[in-house]
Amino acid sequence: MDPASSIFRLAALVWVVIFTCDNVAARTGTFVTASALSPLQLEAKALLNTGWWDSSFWTANYSSDHCKWIGFTCNSAGSIIGLHLSRDYGSFEEPVQLSQLNFSCFPNLENLTFQSFPLAGSIPPEISALSKLQRLDLSSNRLTGSIPSEIGNLRNLVYLNISKNILTGTVPSTLGSLTNLKNMGLSYNQLSGPLPQEIGNLKNLMELDLGTNSLIGPIPSTLGRLTNLNYMSLSRNMFGGLLPQEIGNLKNLIELNVGSNSLIGPIPSTLGLLTDLSYLDLSCNQFSSSIPNDTTKLLVEMFIIFARLLLVKRKYKKPELKERATNSIDVFSVWNYDGRIVYEDLIRATEDFDIRYCIGTGGYGSVYKAQLPNGKVFALKKLHTSETEELAFIKSFRNEAQVLSQVLHRNIVKLYGFCLHRKCMFLIYEYMEGGSLFCNLHNNEEAVELDWAKRVNIVKAMAHALAYLHHDCSPSIVHRDISSNNILLNSNLEAFVADFGTARLLHADSSNRTLLAGTYGYIAPELAYTMVMTEKCDVYSFGVVTLEVLMGKHPRDLLSSLSSSSDPKIMLIDVLDQRLPPPVDQKVIQDILLASTISFACLQSNPKSRPTMQYVSQEFLITRKTPLVKHAAIQDISISQLRN
């Protein structure tokens, strides 16, 4: 039988009944009950009724037996127990809605994975009908709205990942009922409010990732009950208060990240009890500087363990310094310096990348401060990759590095050189004393140092640097990861764009379509569908960072309010960083208005509607004789005026 005719006969059969699985419908004077159809027919009907795929796709790719469809798993009775779908299973011009799937038609479903599908809309509460569900992965989509409390009814759930969406609202306390849960990922959303105490009931939990949200309040002490936890990230939120002593009860913890919050007080001495810990990030908080002596000793021991684990994991014996320098001459280059001497000095300056010299971490590697005997200071970015022994990779990396070394702009961090040796690879950058823009904005004392004039200058510096990368370099360079973490400040609090081209260095043979980078919360929305990185993606990220500079925090809440209301009554003065007094200098006010107006233009959902960075840069250079908004004090200017 022809597969195409089979599936359409099946579709014709299921369409004689109503669109739900639970009721009945009339046809030619008779009633046909849903129970008259087999489970196979009901499940197939529910899939066809979603409208997610057009008929040509089904005809070309699938047989009449849906248990043989790619991404589908059935039990011995022919009932679907697994749906594992991605965007590769169809040609989607528009995102699809999860609510279009009739969950009641899948009583035996155990695995629902729609990672990067793409999904939009909300998570329907009817998802709780999947009573046998063990794995739910809706990550990397465009889901909005709140997390339905009904998810707490999925008592068999072992794995929950709804990270990298645009979810808002609070973390429902009902999640504490998922006592079989081992993995929970809610990171990279816009969740707010306190973390419920009930999360401490998840005693089987092994991984908890709540990073990059807007969660507030103290970190619940009940997290100390999660004694099976191996990994916990609460980073990039707004947690305040003390870090609970109970964290020391998590004896199986391997990685702990509470960086970039507003935690205060001493670092708990109980952290020293976490003898399995291999990664610890407490950065960008407001901990007191005094650390108990016994804690210092224990923390040092943890760092030693961390170093040992890294060496064991990478499975190579650390060679002697002289041997390493000699072997790496052919793949080591520091322009304008004697490579061998500088190499040895750099390794000595960091004591072979001892964690004491680590000043930051990122997606591509860790950054170390290295002060040479002559007093010069460099930032070494030690990169993560497993390809340094491949000749093709070495050649492409060297070529890309040579290109990036020619990038010369007063607002771009200078790349001095690189080293490739076996599995040791690092880039050598100009050192920036002021640290990242993110950490400066996150620290109340440092944020106040960034007055309005300095903040406007930071925005201008970013614009000029990106305009140079996009329009003055040949070929043009797309940064791919503009965020407040990749804007560095010098001792005068002047801004410099960092980490440009790192993605290309590590994947020089990848196209713009296959190579994606970026930090969630800064990534252009079209990337979820086009998978193509362009200059306009940098423009969008620039818009986000510009608002972050003016507001003193990530603008996710503002952008969510603007997208959910056609005419929100939001005044500019109310969203500006409240830690600074309102601007009074007229030139600074006009610069703030211009920066705000440009930022909203950069955040247009349609990439074609966004300005180029060359245009943005020129706008900041124009001397205006008339104000942007006439006859209005800054207190009277609304966001809608600037957007229009």
C-alpha positions as CSV (number, residue, x, y, z in Angstrom):
1,M,0.0,0.0,0.0
2,D,1.3,3.5,-0.9
3,P,2.4,5.3,2.3
4,A,0.9,8.6,1.2
5,S,-2.6,7.1,0.6
6,S,-2.4,5.2,3.9
7,I,-1.8,8.2,6.0
8,F,-4.6,10.2,4.3
9,R,-7.0,7.3,4.7
10,L,-6.1,7.3,8.4
11,A,-6.6,11.1,8.5
12,A,-10.0,10.7,6.9
13,L,-11.0,8.1,9.4
14,V,-10.1,10.1,12.5
15,W,-11.8,13.3,11.1
16,V,-15.2,11.6,11.3
17,V,-15.1,12.1,15.1
18,I,-14.9,15.3,17.0
19,F,-11.7,17.1,17.8
20,T,-11.4,15.9,21.4
21,C,-10.7,12.4,22.7
22,D,-13.3,12.4,25.4
23,N,-16.7,13.3,23.9
24,V,-18.9,12.3,20.9
25,A,-20.0,13.9,17.7
26,A,-22.9,13.5,15.3
27,R,-22.3,12.4,11.7
28,T,-25.2,11.7,9.2
29,G,-27.7,11.2,12.0
30,T,-25.6,8.7,14.0
31,F,-23.1,9.0,16.9
32,V,-19.6,7.7,16.8
33,T,-17.8,7.5,20.1
34,A,-14.1,8.2,20.6
35,S,-13.8,4.8,22.1
36,A,-14.7,3.3,18.7
37,L,-11.2,4.3,17.6
38,S,-8.1,2.4,18.6
39,P,-5.4,4.1,20.7
40,L,-3.2,4.2,17.6
41,Q,-5.9,6.1,15.7
42,L,-6.6,8.5,18.6
43,E,-2.9,9.3,19.0
44,A,-2.5,9.8,15.2
45,K,-5.5,12.1,15.1
46,A,-4.2,14.2,18.0
47,L,-0.9,14.7,16.1
48,L,-2.6,15.5,12.8
49,N,-4.9,18.0,14.5
50,T,-2.1,20.1,15.8
51,G,-1.5,21.6,12.3
52,W,2.2,21.7,13.0
53,W,3.1,20.0,9.7
54,D,1.7,20.4,6.3
55,S,0.5,17.3,4.4
56,S,3.4,17.3,2.0
57,F,5.8,16.8,4.9
58,W,3.9,13.9,6.4
59,T,3.5,12.3,2.9
60,A,7.2,12.5,2.2
61,N,8.6,11.4,5.5
62,Y,6.3,9.1,7.3
63,S,4.5,5.7,6.9
64,S,1.0,5.0,8.1
65,D,2.4,3.5,11.3
66,H,3.3,6.4,13.6
67,C,5.4,4.1,15.8
68,K,7.9,4.2,12.9
69,W,8.0,8.0,12.6
70,I,11.3,9.6,13.5
71,G,11.3,10.9,17.1
72,F,8.4,8.7,18.1
73,T,8.7,5.7,20.6
74,C,5.9,3.2,21.2
75,N,5.4,0.4,23.7
76,S,4.6,-3.2,22.7
77,A,0.9,-2.3,22.4
78,G,1.5,0.4,19.8
79,S,0.8,3.3,22.2
80,I,3.2,6.3,22.1
81,I,5.4,6.6,25.1
82,G,8.0,9.0,23.7
83,L,7.8,12.2,21.6
84,H,11.3,13.6,20.9
85,L,10.9,16.4,18.3
86,S,13.0,19.3,17.2
87,R,12.7,22.0,14.4
88,D,14.3,19.4,12.0
89,Y,11.0,17.6,11.8
90,G,9.3,20.2,9.7
91,S,9.6,23.6,7.9
92,F,8.2,26.1,10.3
93,E,7.6,29.7,9.1
94,E,5.8,30.5,12.4
95,P,6.2,29.1,15.9
96,V,3.6,26.5,17.0
97,Q,1.5,26.4,20.2
98,L,1.9,23.6,22.7
99,S,-1.8,24.0,23.5
100,Q,-2.6,22.6,20.0
101,L,-1.5,19.1,21.3
102,N,-4.3,17.2,23.0
103,F,-2.5,15.7,26.0
104,S,-5.5,13.5,27.0
105,C,-4.8,11.4,23.9
106,F,-1.5,10.2,25.2
107,P,-2.2,8.4,28.5
108,N,1.0,6.4,28.3
109,L,3.4,9.1,27.4
110,E,6.7,9.0,29.5
111,N,9.0,11.3,27.5
112,L,7.9,14.7,26.0
113,T,11.0,16.4,24.5
114,F,10.3,19.5,22.3
115,Q,13.8,21.1,22.5
116,S,14.3,24.0,20.0
117,F,11.1,22.9,18.3
118,P,10.1,26.0,18.0
119,L,7.3,26.4,20.5
120,A,5.6,29.7,21.5
121,G,2.7,30.6,23.7
122,S,2.1,29.4,27.2
123,I,2.5,26.0,28.9
124,P,-1.1,24.8,29.2
125,P,-2.2,23.4,32.6
126,E,-3.7,20.5,30.7
127,I,-0.2,19.1,30.5
128,S,-0.9,17.6,33.9
129,A,-3.0,14.9,32.1
130,L,0.3,13.2,31.3
131,S,0.2,11.2,34.5
132,K,2.9,8.8,33.5
133,L,5.3,11.4,32.3
134,Q,8.9,11.0,33.5
135,R,10.8,13.4,31.2
136,L,9.7,16.9,30.2
137,D,12.1,19.0,28.1
138,L,10.7,22.2,26.6
139,S,14.0,24.1,26.6
140,S,15.3,26.6,24.0
141,N,11.9,27.7,22.8
142,R,9.8,31.0,22.9
143,L,7.4,29.9,25.6
144,T,5.8,32.8,27.6
145,G,3.5,33.2,30.6
146,S,3.9,31.5,33.9
147,I,4.8,28.0,34.9
148,P,1.4,26.3,35.6
149,S,1.1,25.0,39.1
150,E,-0.5,21.9,37.7
151,I,3.0,20.6,36.7
152,G,3.2,19.7,40.3
153,N,0.7,16.9,39.6
154,L,3.2,15.0,37.4
155,R,4.4,12.9,40.3
156,N,6.4,10.5,38.2
157,L,8.5,13.3,36.7
158,V,12.3,12.6,36.9
159,Y,13.6,15.3,34.5
160,L,12.2,18.8,34.1
161,N,13.9,21.3,31.7
162,I,12.1,24.4,30.7
163,S,15.1,26.7,30.5
164,K,15.9,29.2,27.8
165,N,12.4,30.5,27.3
166,I,10.7,33.8,28.2
167,L,8.7,32.4,31.2
168,T,7.6,35.0,33.8
169,G,5.9,34.9,37.2
170,T,7.0,32.9,40.2
171,V,8.3,29.5,40.7
172,P,5.2,27.5,41.8
173,S,5.5,25.9,45.3
174,T,3.7,22.8,43.8
175,L,7.1,21.9,42.2
176,G,8.0,20.7,45.7
177,S,5.6,17.8,45.1
178,L,7.8,16.3,42.4
179,T,9.6,14.1,44.9
180,N,11.0,11.8,42.2
181,L,12.7,14.6,40.4
182,K,16.4,14.4,39.8
183,N,17.0,17.3,37.4
184,M,15.3,20.7,37.4
185,G,16.3,23.4,34.9
186,L,14.5,26.7,34.9
187,S,17.5,28.9,33.9
188,Y,17.5,31.8,31.4
189,N,13.9,32.9,31.9
190,Q,12.3,35.9,33.5
191,L,11.1,34.3,36.6
192,S,10.7,36.6,39.6
193,G,9.7,36.5,43.3
194,P,11.1,34.4,46.0
195,L,12.2,30.8,45.7
196,P,9.6,28.6,47.5
197,Q,10.7,26.7,50.6
198,E,9.1,23.6,49.2
199,I,11.9,23.1,46.7
200,G,13.7,21.6,49.7
201,N,11.4,18.7,49.6
202,L,13.0,17.4,46.4
203,K,15.4,15.0,48.2
204,N,16.2,13.0,45.1
205,L,17.3,16.1,43.2
206,M,20.8,15.9,41.7
207,E,20.9,19.0,39.5
208,L,19.2,22.4,40.2
209,D,19.7,25.2,37.7
210,L,17.8,28.5,38.4
211,G,20.5,30.8,36.9
212,T,19.8,34.0,34.9
213,N,16.3,34.9,36.2
214,S,15.1,37.7,38.5
215,L,14.5,35.7,41.7
216,I,14.6,37.7,44.9
217,G,14.6,37.3,48.6
218,P,16.9,35.1,50.7
219,I,18.1,31.7,49.5
220,P,15.9,29.2,51.4
221,S,17.7,27.3,54.1
222,T,15.6,24.3,53.1
223,L,18.0,23.8,50.1
224,G,20.3,22.2,52.7
225,R,18.0,19.2,52.6
226,L,18.9,18.3,49.0
227,T,21.7,16.0,50.1
228,N,21.9,14.2,46.8
229,L,22.6,17.4,44.9
230,N,25.7,17.4,42.6
231,Y,25.1,20.7,40.8
232,M,23.4,23.9,41.9
233,S,23.4,27.3,40.1
234,L,21.5,30.2,41.5
235,S,23.7,32.8,39.6
236,R,22.6,36.0,38.0
237,N,19.5,36.5,40.1
238,M,18.7,39.1,42.7
239,F,19.0,36.9,45.8
240,G,19.9,38.9,48.9
241,G,20.7,38.2,52.5
242,L,23.2,35.6,53.8
243,L,24.3,32.5,52.1
244,P,22.7,29.8,54.3
245,Q,25.0,27.8,56.5
246,E,22.9,24.8,55.6
247,I,24.5,24.7,52.1
248,G,27.3,22.9,54.0
249,N,25.0,19.9,54.3
250,L,25.2,19.2,50.6
251,K,28.1,16.8,50.9
252,N,27.7,15.5,47.3
253,L,27.9,18.9,45.7
254,I,30.5,19.1,42.9
255,E,29.6,22.5,41.4
256,L,28.1,25.5,43.3
257,N,27.5,28.9,41.5
258,V,25.8,31.7,43.4
259,G,27.7,34.5,41.5
260,S,26.1,37.8,40.4
261,N,23.5,38.2,43.2
262,S,23.3,40.6,46.1
263,L,24.4,38.3,48.9
264,I,26.0,39.9,51.9
265,G,27.8,38.9,55.1
266,P,30.6,36.4,55.7
267,I,31.1,33.4,53.5
268,P,29.8,30.5,55.6
269,S,32.5,28.4,57.1
270,T,30.4,25.3,56.3
271,L,31.4,25.6,52.7
272,G,34.7,24.0,53.8
273,L,32.8,20.8,54.5
274,L,32.0,20.3,50.8
275,T,35.1,18.2,50.1
276,D,33.8,17.0,46.7
277,L,33.4,20.5,45.4
278,S,35.3,21.1,42.1
279,Y,33.8,24.5,41.0
280,L,32.8,27.4,43.3
281,D,31.7,30.8,42.0
282,L,30.9,33.5,44.6
283,S,31.8,36.5,42.4
284,C,29.8,39.7,42.0
285,N,28.2,39.7,45.4
286,Q,28.7,41.9,48.4
287,F,30.2,39.4,50.8
288,S,32.3,40.8,53.7
289,S,36.0,40.6,53.1
290,S,36.7,38.8,56.4
291,I,36.8,35.0,55.9
292,P,37.4,32.8,59.0
293,N,40.8,31.3,59.1
294,D,39.5,27.7,59.2
295,T,37.4,28.5,56.1
296,T,40.3,29.9,54.2
297,K,42.3,26.7,54.7
298,L,39.3,24.6,53.7
299,L,38.6,26.7,50.6
300,V,42.3,26.4,49.5
301,E,42.0,22.6,49.9
302,M,38.9,22.7,47.7
303,F,40.8,24.7,45.0
304,I,43.6,22.1,45.1
305,I,41.0,19.3,44.6
306,F,39.6,21.3,41.7
307,A,42.9,21.6,40.0
308,R,43.6,17.9,40.5
309,L,40.2,16.9,39.1
310,L,40.9,19.0,36.0
311,L,44.1,17.2,35.4
312,V,42.6,13.8,35.9
313,K,39.6,14.6,33.7
314,R,41.8,15.8,30.8
315,K,43.9,12.6,31.1
316,Y,47.3,14.0,30.4
317,K,50.4,14.4,32.5
318,K,51.5,17.9,33.1
319,P,54.9,18.4,31.4
320,E,57.7,20.5,32.8
321,L,57.7,24.2,32.0
322,K,60.8,24.1,29.8
323,E,59.5,21.1,27.8
324,R,56.2,22.8,27.3
325,A,57.7,26.0,26.1
326,T,60.0,24.3,23.7
327,N,57.3,22.1,22.2
328,S,54.9,25.0,21.7
329,I,57.1,27.4,19.8
330,D,55.6,26.5,16.4
331,V,52.0,27.2,17.6
332,F,52.7,30.1,19.9
333,S,52.7,33.7,18.9
334,V,52.8,37.0,20.8
335,W,53.1,39.8,18.3
336,N,55.8,42.4,19.0
337,Y,57.4,40.2,21.7
338,D,59.8,37.4,22.0
339,G,57.4,34.5,22.2
340,R,59.4,32.0,24.2
341,I,60.4,34.5,27.0
342,V,56.8,35.8,27.2
343,Y,55.4,32.3,27.3
344,E,57.6,31.3,30.2
345,D,56.8,34.5,32.0
346,L,53.1,34.2,31.5
347,I,53.1,30.6,32.9
348,R,55.1,31.7,35.9
349,A,52.9,34.8,36.5
350,T,49.9,32.6,36.9
351,E,51.7,29.7,38.6
352,D,50.5,27.4,35.8
353,F,47.0,28.8,35.8
354,D,46.5,28.5,39.6
355,I,42.9,29.4,40.5
356,R,44.1,32.2,42.8
357,Y,44.8,34.2,39.6
358,C,41.4,33.5,38.0
359,I,39.4,36.7,37.6
360,G,36.4,35.4,35.7
361,T,34.8,32.5,33.8
362,G,32.7,32.3,30.7
363,G,31.2,30.0,28.2
364,Y,34.5,29.6,26.3
365,G,37.0,29.5,29.2
366,S,38.4,31.1,32.3
367,V,40.3,34.4,32.5
368,Y,43.6,34.8,34.5
369,K,45.5,37.9,35.5
370,A,49.2,37.7,34.7
371,Q,51.7,40.3,35.8
372,L,55.1,40.0,34.1
373,P,58.5,40.8,35.8
374,N,58.6,44.1,33.8
375,G,55.3,45.2,35.3
376,K,53.1,44.6,32.3
377,V,49.8,43.0,33.0
378,F,47.9,40.8,30.6
379,A,44.6,38.9,30.8
380,L,44.9,35.3,29.7
381,K,41.8,33.6,28.5
382,K,42.3,29.8,28.8
383,L,40.0,28.2,26.4
384,H,38.0,24.9,26.5
385,T,38.5,22.7,23.5
386,S,39.5,19.2,22.7
387,E,40.8,19.9,19.2
388,T,44.2,21.4,19.8
389,E,46.1,18.4,18.5
390,E,44.4,18.5,15.1
391,L,46.5,20.2,12.4
392,A,43.5,21.5,10.5
393,F,42.2,23.2,13.7
394,I,45.7,24.7,14.5
395,K,45.9,26.1,11.0
396,S,42.4,27.6,11.0
397,F,42.8,28.9,14.6
398,R,46.1,30.6,13.7
399,N,44.6,32.2,10.6
400,E,41.6,33.5,12.5
401,A,43.9,34.8,15.3
402,Q,46.0,36.7,12.8
403,V,42.9,38.4,11.4
404,L,41.7,39.3,14.8
405,S,45.1,40.7,15.8
406,Q,44.7,43.3,13.1
407,V,41.6,44.7,14.8
408,L,42.7,48.1,16.1
409,H,40.1,50.4,17.7
410,R,40.3,52.5,20.9
411,N,37.2,50.8,22.3
412,I,38.1,47.2,21.6
413,V,40.2,45.1,23.9
414,K,43.5,44.4,22.2
415,L,44.4,40.8,21.3
416,Y,48.2,40.4,21.7
417,G,48.6,36.8,20.9
418,F,47.8,33.1,21.5
419,C,49.2,29.8,22.6
420,L,48.3,26.3,21.3
421,H,50.0,23.4,23.1
422,R,48.5,20.0,23.3
423,K,45.4,20.6,25.3
424,C,46.6,24.0,26.7
425,M,45.2,26.9,24.7
426,F,44.9,30.5,25.7
427,L,44.5,34.0,24.2
428,I,46.5,37.0,25.5
429,Y,44.5,40.2,25.9
430,E,45.0,43.7,27.2
431,Y,44.1,43.8,30.9
432,M,41.2,45.9,32.0
433,E,41.4,47.0,35.6
434,G,37.7,48.0,36.0
435,G,36.3,44.6,35.4
436,S,33.1,43.8,33.5
437,L,30.2,46.2,33.1
438,F,27.9,43.5,34.5
439,C,29.7,43.3,37.8
440,N,30.0,47.1,38.0
441,L,26.3,47.5,37.6
442,H,25.6,44.7,40.0
443,N,27.6,46.3,42.8
444,N,25.8,49.2,44.5
445,E,29.0,51.1,45.3
446,E,30.5,50.6,41.9
447,A,27.2,51.4,40.1
448,V,27.1,54.9,41.8
449,E,30.6,55.6,40.4
450,L,29.1,55.2,36.9
451,D,27.3,58.5,36.7
452,W,25.0,59.4,33.8
453,A,27.8,61.0,31.7
454,K,30.0,57.9,32.1
455,R,27.1,55.6,31.2
456,V,26.3,57.6,28.1
457,N,30.0,57.3,27.1
458,I,29.9,53.6,27.7
459,V,26.9,53.3,25.2
460,K,28.8,55.5,22.7
461,A,31.9,53.4,23.0
462,M,30.0,50.2,22.3
463,A,28.4,51.7,19.3
464,H,31.6,53.0,17.8
465,A,33.4,49.6,18.4
466,L,30.6,47.6,16.8
467,A,30.4,49.9,13.9
468,Y,34.1,49.4,13.3
469,L,33.7,45.6,13.5
470,H,30.7,45.5,11.1
471,H,31.7,48.2,8.6
472,D,35.4,48.9,8.7
473,C,36.8,45.4,9.0
474,S,37.2,43.3,5.9
475,P,35.7,40.9,6.1
476,S,33.2,42.2,8.6
477,I,33.3,40.7,12.0
478,V,30.1,39.7,13.8
479,H,30.7,39.7,17.6
480,R,28.0,37.0,18.3
481,D,28.0,37.5,22.1
482,I,27.4,41.2,23.0
483,S,26.4,41.3,26.7
484,S,27.3,43.3,29.8
485,N,29.8,40.6,30.7
486,N,31.7,41.2,27.5
487,I,32.0,45.0,28.0
488,L,35.1,45.7,30.1
489,L,36.1,48.9,31.8
490,N,39.5,50.4,32.4
491,S,40.6,52.3,35.5
492,N,38.9,55.4,34.1
493,L,35.6,53.5,33.6
494,E,35.9,53.8,29.9
495,A,34.3,50.9,28.0
496,F,35.9,48.3,25.7
497,V,34.3,45.5,23.8
498,A,35.9,42.1,24.6
499,D,35.6,38.6,23.4
500,F,35.0,39.5,19.8
501,G,35.6,36.7,17.4
502,T,36.1,34.0,20.0
503,A,33.4,31.8,18.5
504,R,35.0,32.1,15.1
505,L,38.4,31.2,16.6
506,L,37.1,27.9,18.0
507,H,34.9,27.1,15.0
508,A,36.7,28.7,12.1
509,D,35.2,26.2,9.6
510,S,31.6,26.8,10.7
511,S,29.1,29.0,8.8
512,N,27.0,31.7,10.3
513,R,24.1,29.2,10.0
514,T,25.7,26.4,11.9
515,L,27.6,28.3,14.5
516,L,25.5,30.0,17.2
517,A,26.8,31.8,20.2
518,G,25.5,34.3,22.6
519,T,24.2,34.8,26.1
520,Y,20.5,34.2,26.8
521,G,18.7,37.5,27.5
522,Y,20.7,39.2,24.8
523,I,20.1,36.9,21.8
524,A,18.0,38.2,18.9
525,P,14.6,36.4,18.7
526,E,14.9,35.4,15.1
527,L,17.8,33.1,15.9
528,A,15.2,30.6,17.3
529,Y,13.8,30.2,13.8
530,T,16.5,31.2,11.2
531,M,19.6,29.9,13.0
532,V,21.5,32.5,11.1
533,M,23.9,34.9,12.9
534,T,24.1,38.4,11.3
535,E,25.2,41.9,12.2
536,K,21.6,42.6,13.1
537,C,21.9,40.1,15.9
538,D,24.6,42.2,17.3
539,V,22.4,45.3,16.9
540,Y,19.7,43.6,19.0
541,S,22.1,42.7,21.7
542,F,23.5,46.2,21.7
543,G,19.9,47.5,22.4
544,V,19.6,45.2,25.4
545,V,22.9,46.3,26.9
546,T,22.1,50.0,26.3
547,L,18.9,49.7,28.3
548,E,20.8,47.7,30.9
549,V,23.3,50.6,31.3
550,L,20.5,53.1,31.7
551,M,18.4,51.0,34.0
552,G,21.2,49.5,36.0
553,K,19.8,46.0,35.5
554,H,18.8,43.7,32.7
555,P,15.7,45.1,31.0
556,R,13.8,41.7,30.8
557,D,10.9,43.0,33.0
558,L,10.5,46.2,31.0
559,L,10.6,44.4,27.7
560,S,8.0,41.9,29.0
561,S,5.7,44.7,30.0
562,L,6.1,46.4,26.7
563,S,5.3,43.2,24.7
564,S,2.2,42.4,26.8
565,S,0.6,45.8,26.5
566,S,-0.2,47.9,23.5
567,D,0.2,51.2,25.3
568,P,1.8,50.8,28.7
569,K,1.9,53.9,30.8
570,I,5.6,53.7,31.7
571,M,7.6,56.8,32.3
572,L,11.3,57.0,31.4
573,I,12.3,58.5,34.8
574,D,10.8,55.5,36.5
575,V,13.0,52.9,34.7
576,L,16.3,54.8,34.9
577,D,18.7,53.5,37.6
578,Q,17.2,54.7,40.9
579,R,20.6,54.5,42.6
580,L,21.6,57.7,40.7
581,P,20.0,61.1,41.2
582,P,17.9,62.2,38.1
583,P,20.1,63.8,35.4
584,V,20.0,67.6,35.3
585,D,22.6,68.5,32.7
586,Q,20.7,69.2,29.5
587,K,23.3,67.6,27.2
588,V,23.4,64.5,29.3
589,I,19.6,64.4,29.3
590,Q,19.5,64.6,25.5
591,D,22.1,61.9,25.3
592,I,20.0,59.6,27.5
593,L,16.9,60.3,25.3
594,L,18.9,59.5,22.2
595,A,20.4,56.3,23.7
596,S,16.9,55.2,24.9
597,T,15.3,55.9,21.5
598,I,18.1,54.1,19.6
599,S,17.9,51.1,22.0
600,F,14.2,50.6,21.2
601,A,14.9,50.8,17.5
602,C,17.6,48.1,17.9
603,L,15.1,45.9,19.7
604,Q,12.6,45.7,16.8
605,S,11.5,42.1,16.3
606,N,12.0,42.4,12.5
607,P,15.8,42.5,11.9
608,K,15.2,44.6,8.7
609,S,13.7,47.3,10.9
610,R,16.8,47.6,13.1
611,P,19.4,50.3,12.3
612,T,22.9,49.4,11.3
613,M,25.6,50.1,13.9
614,Q,27.2,52.5,11.4
615,Y,24.0,54.6,11.6
616,V,23.9,54.3,15.4
617,S,27.5,55.4,15.7
618,Q,26.9,58.4,13.5
619,E,23.8,59.4,15.4
620,F,26.0,59.7,18.5
621,L,28.4,61.9,16.7
622,I,25.8,64.4,15.3
623,T,25.6,67.8,17.1
624,R,21.9,68.6,17.4
625,K,20.6,72.1,17.6
626,T,17.1,71.1,18.6
627,P,16.2,68.6,21.4
628,L,14.8,65.2,20.5
629,V,11.7,65.8,22.6
630,K,10.7,69.5,22.6
631,H,9.1,71.4,25.5
632,A,9.2,68.4,27.9
633,A,11.1,67.8,31.1
634,I,12.6,64.3,31.5
635,Q,10.0,63.6,34.2
636,D,7.2,63.9,31.6
637,I,8.7,61.7,28.9
638,S,7.1,58.3,28.5
639,I,8.6,55.1,27.0
640,S,6.0,55.1,24.3
641,Q,7.2,58.6,23.1
642,L,10.7,57.2,22.7
643,R,9.5,54.0,20.9
644,N,7.5,56.0,18.4
